[in-house]
């Protein structure tokens, strides 16, 4: 067990070191500074701009940037819906996988479009290789969409007063070409070298040691899995996701995938400090995020390594921890760590079944997605945290009698209204969706594998995962129904674009305002005191919004079975 804990510490330390250096590189890319890879990537970017007619030097307002983001996402959705609905007749389908139903195609296209990858299908039988490649394409562009939006936010605070907030298409292209593709190639090579398939051949027909014939699905998995983690997407090439032995063959690939999925969320926090020359602010933000992350991770690891007392009462040995739904090659500690990391950063990939974990571990996974700003996904983690900064600045200013300011700009009624709408819309989507499903038994109860408190947790988890753009699930849920496909699809759309448009709208409004130089009366936002204030605001909103729902699910289940 000590070895497993050391492995977890090593994974976090490697990610942190990698995040700092990658953050400096990302800041240089968005800041148009020279990098050592310019000679390779600049010609590629110029070629793309030439054939697409994009003028990367054209500056856009925040509204123009958001319009560009929405229109290009609409095009990607239409293409995805069409090819998912017609995949049986299209090429690269050696296993003859059937067309998706309209509601499933709607859900899948939206899910991969919004960086969630909620999967109401199994990868082996649900999609063809052509669609796996298109979904892999979406994993690149959706990650780049969030990063480009974040770059617009950076730009808004770099200049003292401006309406010119960069070019979405330029930030987007740089994110794909200079950041996502190079790292994905390295990760895919590591996975392929360790046994992850990378082929366009169909199922492999093998004979097991027992002499039975088994068809083993293959495909271009290594490339897909690399970007699924790097881009905090999380959709599995195979149905079991990273618990599948071909997606995640050994402990080395487990470390690789774990570090990969946390690398960019870490890096973007430090990129903010390098880009704005406010490294103390980035360390304050990172510290708050890390405190929140550890507060969820440590109890989860303890819960899973202690094992299930009900299993012990049956005479089973639990020295390995609660191993139901987990892989022996990873262990209970590393699986618990993964479960919080993947929900905190909105990746949603799993190397163990969350539905099988202890009730309070499930609660921590839910809280990670409900809070949705401890590291977060590619770009959107910073955007979500920015909303809480605005709320904390305003509340702190009122408490100490100072005019609320952030980065030399006054926070006024308009910015507060937008921030509150964004902050409250997340719990609104989760709680309303859960309530409607619980009220109508044909939508909810008949699709649940578990009755009672755990069944409620399954419903709550599905809408929480959708609203947090996470994609993981309590897989006892029978979610491939018109209700689940359509309802979560709608939640996915709103929960993706409102938390992007809202912060960018606030940043655009602040960028136009007169810059106020820092004085002795300025509220400093890079101190431990303000970091604590921000954390308190985050926890207060999460506690008030979600505690009643959590008491009906994982907390009630814990008290029912484990309170003896």
C-alpha positions as CSV (number, residue, x, y, z in Angstrom):
1,X,0.0,0.0,0.0
2,X,2.9,2.4,0.8
3,X,4.1,1.8,-2.8
4,X,0.8,2.8,-4.2
5,X,0.8,6.0,-2.2
6,X,4.3,6.8,-3.4
7,X,3.1,6.3,-6.9
8,X,0.3,8.8,-6.4
9,X,2.7,11.4,-5.0
10,X,5.1,10.8,-7.9
11,X,2.2,11.3,-10.4
12,X,1.2,14.6,-8.8
13,X,4.8,15.8,-8.6
14,X,5.6,14.9,-12.3
15,X,2.4,16.7,-13.3
16,X,3.3,19.8,-11.4
17,X,6.8,20.1,-12.8
18,X,5.5,19.4,-16.3
19,X,2.7,22.0,-15.8
20,X,5.1,24.8,-14.9
21,X,7.2,24.3,-18.0
22,X,4.3,23.7,-20.3
23,X,2.6,26.8,-18.8
24,X,5.5,29.0,-19.8
25,X,5.4,27.5,-23.3
26,X,1.7,28.1,-23.6
27,X,2.0,31.7,-22.4
28,X,4.7,32.3,-25.1
29,X,2.4,30.8,-27.8
30,X,-0.5,33.0,-26.9
31,X,1.7,36.0,-26.3
32,X,3.3,35.6,-29.8
33,X,6.7,35.2,-28.4
34,X,9.4,33.1,-30.2
35,X,9.5,29.4,-29.2
36,X,11.9,26.7,-30.2
37,X,9.3,25.0,-32.4
38,X,8.4,28.0,-34.5
39,X,10.3,26.7,-37.5
40,X,8.2,23.6,-37.6
41,X,4.8,25.0,-36.8
42,X,4.7,28.4,-38.4
43,X,4.7,27.1,-42.0
44,X,1.8,24.7,-41.1
45,X,-0.2,27.5,-39.6
46,X,0.4,29.8,-42.6
47,X,-0.8,27.0,-44.9
48,X,-4.0,26.6,-42.9
49,X,-4.6,30.3,-42.9
50,X,-4.0,30.5,-46.6
51,X,-6.5,27.7,-47.6
52,X,-9.1,28.8,-45.1
53,X,-9.0,32.5,-45.8
54,X,-8.4,33.4,-42.2
55,X,-6.6,36.6,-41.4
56,X,-4.8,35.9,-38.1
57,X,-3.9,39.5,-37.6
58,X,-7.6,40.7,-37.6
59,X,-8.5,41.7,-34.0
60,X,-12.0,40.7,-32.8
61,X,-14.2,42.1,-30.0
62,X,-15.5,39.6,-27.4
63,X,-18.8,39.3,-29.2
64,X,-17.0,38.5,-32.5
65,X,-14.9,35.9,-30.8
66,X,-17.9,34.2,-29.3
67,X,-19.8,34.3,-32.6
68,X,-16.9,32.6,-34.3
69,X,-16.8,30.0,-31.7
70,X,-20.6,29.2,-31.9
71,X,-20.8,29.1,-35.7
72,X,-17.9,26.7,-36.1
73,X,-19.3,24.5,-33.4
74,X,-22.6,24.4,-35.2
75,X,-20.9,23.1,-38.3
76,X,-19.1,20.3,-36.4
77,X,-22.4,19.3,-34.8
78,X,-24.2,18.9,-38.1
79,X,-21.4,16.8,-39.6
80,X,-21.2,14.6,-36.5
81,X,-25.0,14.0,-36.4
82,X,-25.1,13.0,-40.1
83,X,-22.2,10.5,-40.1
84,X,-23.3,9.0,-36.8
85,X,-26.8,8.4,-38.2
86,X,-25.5,6.8,-41.4
87,X,-22.3,5.0,-40.3
88,X,-23.5,1.6,-41.4
89,X,-23.3,2.7,-45.1
90,X,-20.1,4.6,-44.7
91,X,-16.5,3.2,-45.1
92,X,-14.1,2.1,-42.3
93,X,-16.7,-0.1,-40.7
94,X,-15.2,-3.6,-40.8
95,X,-17.3,-4.9,-37.9
96,X,-20.6,-3.7,-39.5
97,X,-21.7,-1.5,-36.6
98,X,-25.3,-0.2,-37.2
99,X,-26.5,3.4,-37.5
100,X,-27.2,5.3,-34.4
101,X,-30.8,6.2,-33.6
102,X,-31.6,9.9,-34.0
103,X,-31.7,10.6,-30.3
104,X,-28.4,8.7,-29.6
105,X,-26.7,10.4,-32.5
106,X,-28.0,13.8,-31.1
107,X,-26.6,13.0,-27.7
108,X,-23.2,11.6,-29.0
109,X,-22.6,14.5,-31.4
110,X,-23.3,17.1,-28.7
111,X,-21.4,15.2,-26.1
112,X,-18.2,15.1,-28.0
113,X,-18.8,18.6,-29.4
114,X,-18.8,20.1,-25.9
115,X,-15.8,18.3,-24.5
116,X,-17.9,16.0,-22.3
117,X,-17.8,12.6,-24.1
118,X,-20.8,11.3,-22.2
119,X,-21.2,7.9,-23.9
120,X,-24.6,6.2,-24.0
121,X,-23.1,3.5,-26.3
122,X,-20.2,1.0,-26.1
123,X,-17.2,1.9,-28.3
124,X,-16.7,-1.7,-29.6
125,X,-20.2,-2.0,-31.0
126,X,-21.5,1.6,-31.1
127,X,-19.4,3.4,-33.7
128,X,-17.4,2.6,-36.8
129,X,-13.7,3.5,-37.2
130,X,-14.7,6.4,-39.4
131,X,-16.7,7.9,-36.5
132,X,-14.0,7.1,-34.0
133,X,-11.7,9.2,-36.1
134,X,-14.3,12.0,-36.3
135,X,-14.9,11.8,-32.6
136,X,-11.1,12.0,-32.2
137,X,-11.1,15.1,-34.4
138,X,-13.8,16.6,-32.0
139,X,-11.6,15.8,-29.1
140,X,-8.9,18.0,-30.6
141,X,-11.1,20.9,-31.6
142,X,-13.2,21.1,-28.4
143,X,-10.1,21.2,-26.2
144,X,-8.8,23.9,-28.5
145,X,-12.1,25.8,-28.3
146,X,-11.8,26.1,-24.5
147,X,-8.2,27.1,-24.7
148,X,-8.9,29.7,-27.3
149,X,-11.6,31.2,-25.2
150,X,-9.3,31.3,-22.2
151,X,-6.7,33.1,-24.4
152,X,-9.3,35.8,-25.1
153,X,-9.7,36.2,-21.4
154,X,-5.9,36.5,-21.0
155,X,-5.9,39.2,-23.7
156,X,-8.6,41.2,-22.0
157,X,-6.5,41.7,-18.9
158,X,-3.2,42.3,-20.6
159,X,-4.1,45.6,-22.1
160,X,-5.2,48.6,-19.9
161,X,-8.2,49.6,-22.1
162,X,-9.1,47.9,-25.3
163,X,-11.9,46.3,-27.3
164,X,-9.5,44.2,-29.4
165,X,-9.3,40.8,-27.8
166,X,-7.3,38.7,-30.2
167,X,-8.5,36.4,-32.9
168,X,-10.4,33.2,-31.9
169,X,-9.4,31.3,-35.1
170,X,-5.7,32.2,-34.5
171,X,-5.8,31.1,-30.8
172,X,-7.7,28.0,-31.8
173,X,-5.2,27.0,-34.6
174,X,-2.2,27.6,-32.3
175,X,-3.8,25.4,-29.6
176,X,-4.2,22.5,-32.0
177,X,-1.0,22.8,-34.0
178,X,1.5,23.9,-31.3
179,X,0.2,22.3,-28.1
180,X,-2.3,19.4,-28.6
181,X,-0.9,17.6,-31.6
182,X,2.8,17.4,-30.6
183,X,2.0,16.1,-27.0
184,X,-0.6,13.7,-28.3
185,X,1.9,12.1,-30.7
186,X,4.3,11.5,-27.8
187,X,1.6,10.0,-25.6
188,X,0.2,7.8,-28.4
189,X,3.7,6.4,-29.1
190,X,4.1,5.5,-25.4
191,X,0.6,3.8,-25.4
192,X,1.3,1.9,-28.6
193,X,4.7,0.7,-27.4
194,X,3.0,-0.8,-24.4
195,X,0.3,-2.7,-26.2
196,X,-2.5,-0.3,-27.1
197,X,-3.7,-1.2,-30.7
198,X,-3.3,1.3,-33.5
199,X,-4.8,-0.4,-36.6
200,X,-7.7,-0.2,-39.0
201,X,-8.3,-4.0,-39.0
202,X,-11.5,-5.4,-37.5
203,X,-11.9,-7.8,-34.6
204,X,-9.1,-10.2,-33.9
205,X,-10.2,-13.8,-33.5
206,X,-8.3,-15.6,-30.8
207,X,-8.5,-18.8,-28.8
208,X,-8.2,-18.4,-25.0
209,X,-6.3,-20.7,-22.6
210,X,-9.6,-22.4,-21.9
211,X,-9.9,-23.2,-25.6
212,X,-12.8,-20.9,-26.3
213,X,-13.0,-18.6,-29.4
214,X,-13.2,-14.9,-28.6
215,X,-13.5,-11.8,-30.8
216,X,-11.3,-9.0,-29.5
217,X,-12.1,-5.5,-30.8
218,X,-9.2,-3.4,-32.1
219,X,-8.8,-0.1,-34.0
220,X,-6.9,3.2,-34.0
221,X,-7.1,3.3,-30.3
222,X,-3.7,4.8,-29.3
223,X,-4.2,8.1,-31.1
224,X,-7.8,8.4,-29.7
225,X,-6.8,7.7,-26.1
226,X,-3.9,10.2,-26.2
227,X,-6.1,13.2,-27.1
228,X,-9.0,11.9,-24.9
229,X,-6.7,12.5,-21.9
230,X,-4.7,15.5,-23.0
231,X,-7.8,17.4,-24.1
232,X,-9.7,16.4,-20.9
233,X,-12.3,14.7,-23.1
234,X,-12.4,11.3,-21.5
235,X,-14.5,9.2,-24.0
236,X,-13.4,5.6,-24.1
237,X,-12.4,3.9,-27.4
238,X,-13.7,0.8,-25.7
239,X,-16.8,0.5,-23.4
240,X,-14.8,0.0,-20.2
241,X,-12.7,3.1,-20.9
242,X,-9.3,3.1,-19.2
243,X,-10.2,0.1,-17.2
244,X,-9.9,-1.8,-20.5
245,X,-6.6,-3.7,-20.8
246,X,-6.0,-2.4,-24.3
247,X,-6.7,1.2,-23.4
248,X,-4.6,1.1,-20.3
249,X,-2.4,-2.0,-20.4
250,X,-0.1,-1.5,-17.3
251,X,0.9,0.8,-14.5
252,X,3.2,2.8,-16.8
253,X,0.4,3.6,-19.1
254,X,-1.8,4.4,-16.1
255,X,0.8,7.0,-14.9
256,X,1.1,8.3,-18.5
257,X,-2.6,8.8,-18.9
258,X,-3.0,10.3,-15.4
259,X,-0.2,12.8,-15.9
260,X,-1.5,13.6,-19.4
261,X,-5.0,14.4,-18.4
262,X,-3.9,16.8,-15.6
263,X,-1.0,18.5,-17.5
264,X,-2.9,21.2,-19.4
265,X,-5.2,22.1,-16.6
266,X,-2.2,22.6,-14.4
267,X,-0.3,24.4,-17.1
268,X,-3.0,26.9,-17.9
269,X,-3.0,28.2,-14.3
270,X,0.7,28.9,-14.6
271,X,0.3,30.3,-18.2
272,X,-2.0,33.0,-16.7
273,X,0.8,34.1,-14.4
274,X,3.5,34.1,-17.2
275,X,1.2,35.8,-19.7
276,X,0.1,38.6,-17.4
277,X,3.4,38.8,-15.5
278,X,1.5,38.0,-12.3
279,X,3.0,34.7,-11.2
280,X,2.0,35.3,-7.6
281,X,-1.6,35.4,-8.6
282,X,-1.2,32.1,-10.5
283,X,0.3,30.4,-7.5
284,X,-2.5,31.7,-5.3
285,X,-5.1,30.2,-7.7
286,X,-3.2,27.0,-7.9
287,X,-2.9,26.7,-4.2
288,X,-6.7,27.2,-3.7
289,X,-7.4,24.6,-6.4
290,X,-4.9,22.1,-4.8
291,X,-6.4,22.5,-1.4
292,X,-9.8,21.7,-2.8
293,X,-8.4,18.8,-4.8
294,X,-6.7,17.3,-1.8
295,X,-9.8,17.8,0.4
296,X,-11.6,15.5,-2.0
297,X,-8.8,13.1,-2.9
298,X,-7.4,12.1,0.5
299,X,-10.8,10.9,2.0
300,X,-11.5,9.0,-1.2
301,X,-8.2,7.2,-1.1
302,X,-8.7,6.4,2.6
303,X,-12.3,5.1,1.9
304,X,-11.2,2.9,-1.0
305,X,-8.0,1.5,0.7
306,X,-9.9,0.7,4.0
307,X,-12.2,-1.6,2.0
308,X,-15.9,-2.4,2.4
309,X,-16.9,-3.5,6.0
310,X,-19.9,-5.3,4.7
311,X,-17.6,-7.5,2.6
312,X,-15.5,-8.2,5.6
313,X,-18.5,-9.4,7.6
314,X,-19.0,-12.0,4.9
315,X,-15.5,-13.4,5.6
316,X,-13.6,-11.9,2.7
317,X,-10.1,-10.5,3.0
318,X,-10.0,-6.7,2.3
319,X,-6.4,-5.9,2.8
320,X,-6.2,-4.7,-0.8
321,X,-9.1,-2.3,-0.2
322,X,-12.5,-2.1,-1.8
323,X,-11.6,-3.9,-5.0
324,X,-15.1,-4.4,-6.5
325,X,-15.1,-2.7,-9.9
326,X,-11.3,-2.1,-9.8
327,X,-8.3,-3.5,-11.7
328,X,-5.8,-5.4,-9.7
329,X,-3.0,-4.0,-11.8
330,X,-3.8,-0.4,-10.5
331,X,-5.0,-1.1,-7.0
332,X,-7.5,0.7,-4.8
333,X,-5.4,3.8,-3.9
334,X,-4.5,4.7,-7.5
335,X,-8.1,4.1,-8.6
336,X,-9.4,6.4,-5.9
337,X,-6.9,9.1,-7.0
338,X,-7.9,8.7,-10.6
339,X,-11.6,9.0,-9.7
340,X,-11.2,12.4,-8.1
341,X,-8.6,13.7,-10.7
342,X,-10.9,12.8,-13.6
343,X,-13.9,14.4,-12.0
344,X,-12.1,17.5,-10.8
345,X,-10.6,18.2,-14.2
346,X,-13.7,17.2,-16.2
347,X,-11.9,14.5,-18.1
348,X,-14.4,11.8,-17.1
349,X,-12.3,8.8,-18.1
350,X,-12.3,6.0,-15.6
351,X,-9.9,3.2,-14.7
352,X,-12.4,1.8,-12.2
353,X,-16.2,1.7,-12.0
354,X,-17.4,4.7,-10.0
355,X,-20.7,3.0,-9.4
356,X,-18.9,0.3,-7.3
357,X,-17.0,2.7,-5.0
358,X,-17.9,3.5,-1.4
359,X,-20.8,5.9,-1.0
360,X,-18.7,8.8,0.4
361,X,-16.2,8.3,-2.5
362,X,-19.1,8.8,-4.9
363,X,-20.1,11.9,-3.0
364,X,-16.6,13.3,-3.4
365,X,-16.7,12.5,-7.1
366,X,-20.1,14.4,-7.3
367,X,-18.7,17.3,-5.4
368,X,-15.7,17.6,-7.7
369,X,-18.0,18.0,-10.6
370,X,-20.5,20.2,-8.7
371,X,-17.8,22.7,-7.7
372,X,-16.3,22.4,-11.3
373,X,-13.4,24.8,-10.9
374,X,-10.6,22.9,-9.1
375,X,-8.2,22.8,-12.1
376,X,-11.1,22.1,-14.5
377,X,-11.0,21.2,-18.2
378,X,-8.9,22.7,-20.9
379,X,-9.4,26.5,-20.6
380,X,-12.8,26.3,-19.0
381,X,-11.4,25.5,-15.6
382,X,-9.8,29.0,-15.5
383,X,-13.1,30.5,-16.9
384,X,-15.1,28.8,-14.1
385,X,-12.7,29.9,-11.4
386,X,-12.7,33.5,-12.8
387,X,-16.5,33.7,-12.0
388,X,-15.7,32.9,-8.4
389,X,-12.9,35.5,-8.4
390,X,-15.4,38.1,-9.5
391,X,-17.9,37.1,-6.8
392,X,-15.1,37.0,-4.1
393,X,-13.8,40.4,-5.2
394,X,-17.3,42.0,-5.0
395,X,-18.1,40.4,-1.6
396,X,-14.7,41.3,-0.2
397,X,-15.0,44.9,-1.4
398,X,-18.3,45.2,0.4
399,X,-17.0,43.7,3.6
400,X,-14.1,46.1,3.9
401,X,-15.7,49.2,2.4
402,X,-13.6,49.3,-0.8
403,X,-14.7,49.6,-4.4
404,X,-14.5,46.1,-5.9
405,X,-11.7,46.0,-8.4
406,X,-9.9,43.3,-10.3
407,X,-6.8,43.8,-12.5
408,X,-7.4,47.6,-12.3
409,X,-11.0,47.5,-13.4
410,X,-14.1,48.2,-11.3
411,X,-16.6,45.3,-10.8
412,X,-20.0,46.8,-11.2
413,X,-23.7,45.6,-11.4
414,X,-23.5,44.3,-14.9
415,X,-20.5,42.0,-14.3
416,X,-22.1,40.8,-11.0
417,X,-25.3,39.9,-12.7
418,X,-23.5,37.8,-15.4
419,X,-21.4,36.1,-12.8
420,X,-24.4,35.1,-10.7
421,X,-26.3,33.8,-13.7
422,X,-23.3,31.6,-14.6
423,X,-22.7,30.5,-11.0
424,X,-26.3,29.5,-10.4
425,X,-27.1,28.0,-13.8
426,X,-24.8,25.0,-13.1
427,X,-26.8,23.8,-10.1
428,X,-30.1,24.7,-11.8
429,X,-29.4,22.3,-14.7
430,X,-28.3,19.5,-12.4
431,X,-31.1,19.8,-9.8
432,X,-34.0,20.4,-12.3
433,X,-32.9,17.5,-14.5
434,X,-32.6,15.2,-11.5
435,X,-36.0,16.3,-10.1
436,X,-37.8,15.7,-13.3
437,X,-36.3,12.3,-13.8
438,X,-37.1,11.3,-10.2
439,X,-40.7,12.5,-10.6
440,X,-41.5,10.5,-13.7
441,X,-40.9,6.8,-13.1
442,X,-40.9,5.9,-16.8
443,X,-38.0,8.3,-17.3
444,X,-36.1,7.5,-14.1
445,X,-37.0,4.5,-11.9
446,X,-37.4,2.1,-14.8
447,X,-33.9,2.8,-16.1
448,X,-32.1,2.4,-12.7
449,X,-30.2,-0.7,-11.8
450,X,-30.3,0.1,-8.1
451,X,-33.4,1.2,-6.2
452,X,-33.4,3.5,-3.2
453,X,-30.6,6.0,-2.3
454,X,-28.0,4.6,-4.7
455,X,-30.5,4.8,-7.6
456,X,-31.0,8.5,-6.8
457,X,-27.2,8.9,-6.8
458,X,-27.1,7.4,-10.3
459,X,-29.6,9.9,-11.6
460,X,-27.9,12.8,-9.8
461,X,-24.5,11.7,-11.1
462,X,-25.6,11.6,-14.7
463,X,-26.9,15.2,-14.7
464,X,-23.9,16.4,-12.7
465,X,-21.6,14.7,-15.1
466,X,-23.4,16.3,-18.1
467,X,-23.5,19.8,-16.6
468,X,-19.9,19.6,-15.6
469,X,-18.9,18.5,-19.1
470,X,-17.3,15.5,-17.5
471,X,-18.7,12.3,-19.1
472,X,-18.1,9.7,-16.4
473,X,-21.1,7.9,-15.0
474,X,-22.5,5.5,-12.4
475,X,-22.8,2.8,-15.0
476,X,-25.7,0.9,-13.3
477,X,-27.9,3.4,-15.2
478,X,-29.6,2.3,-18.4
479,X,-29.0,5.6,-20.1
480,X,-29.6,4.9,-23.8
481,X,-33.2,6.0,-23.9
482,X,-34.8,9.0,-25.7
483,X,-35.3,10.7,-22.3
484,X,-31.7,10.4,-21.2
485,X,-30.3,11.1,-24.6
486,X,-32.3,14.3,-25.2
487,X,-32.4,15.7,-21.6
488,X,-28.7,15.3,-21.0
489,X,-28.0,16.6,-24.6
490,X,-29.8,19.8,-23.8
491,X,-28.0,20.1,-20.4
492,X,-24.7,19.5,-22.3
493,X,-25.3,22.4,-24.7
494,X,-26.2,25.0,-22.1
495,X,-23.6,23.9,-19.6
496,X,-20.8,24.2,-22.2
497,X,-21.5,27.5,-23.8
498,X,-23.0,29.7,-21.0
499,X,-19.9,29.2,-18.7
500,X,-17.7,30.2,-21.7
501,X,-19.7,33.1,-23.0
502,X,-20.4,34.5,-19.5
503,X,-16.8,35.0,-18.3
504,X,-15.7,36.3,-21.7
505,X,-18.6,38.8,-21.6
506,X,-17.4,40.0,-18.2
507,X,-13.8,40.2,-19.4
508,X,-14.9,42.1,-22.5
509,X,-16.9,44.6,-20.4
510,X,-14.0,45.1,-18.0
511,X,-11.4,45.5,-20.8
512,X,-13.3,48.5,-22.1
513,X,-13.3,50.3,-18.8
514,X,-10.7,52.9,-17.7
515,X,-7.7,51.3,-16.1
516,X,-7.3,52.3,-12.4
517,X,-3.6,52.1,-11.2
518,X,-3.1,50.1,-8.0
519,X,-3.0,52.1,-4.8
520,X,-2.9,51.5,-1.0
521,X,-6.7,51.1,-1.2
522,X,-6.7,48.4,-3.8
523,X,-7.9,45.0,-2.7
524,X,-5.0,42.6,-3.5
525,X,-6.1,39.4,-5.2
526,X,-2.8,37.5,-5.0
527,X,-2.7,37.0,-1.3
528,X,-3.4,34.0,0.9
529,X,-6.3,36.0,2.5
530,X,-8.0,36.5,-0.8
531,X,-7.4,32.9,-1.8
532,X,-9.1,31.8,1.3
533,X,-12.0,34.1,0.6
534,X,-12.4,32.7,-2.9
535,X,-12.3,29.1,-1.5
536,X,-15.0,30.1,1.0
537,X,-17.2,31.5,-1.7
538,X,-16.8,28.3,-3.8
539,X,-17.7,26.0,-0.9
540,X,-20.5,28.2,0.2
541,X,-22.2,28.2,-3.2
542,X,-21.6,24.4,-3.6
543,X,-22.9,23.6,-0.1
544,X,-26.0,25.7,-0.3
545,X,-26.9,24.4,-3.7
546,X,-26.1,20.7,-3.5
547,X,-26.1,19.5,0.1
548,X,-29.9,18.6,0.2
549,X,-29.5,16.5,-3.0
550,X,-26.3,14.8,-1.6
551,X,-28.2,13.9,1.6
552,X,-30.8,12.0,-0.5
553,X,-28.1,10.1,-2.3
554,X,-24.6,9.1,-1.1
555,X,-24.9,10.4,2.4
556,X,-28.2,8.5,3.0
557,X,-26.6,5.4,1.5
558,X,-23.6,5.7,3.8
559,X,-25.9,6.1,6.9
560,X,-28.1,3.2,5.8
561,X,-25.4,0.6,5.3
562,X,-22.2,1.8,7.1
563,X,-23.3,3.6,10.2
564,X,-23.2,0.6,12.6
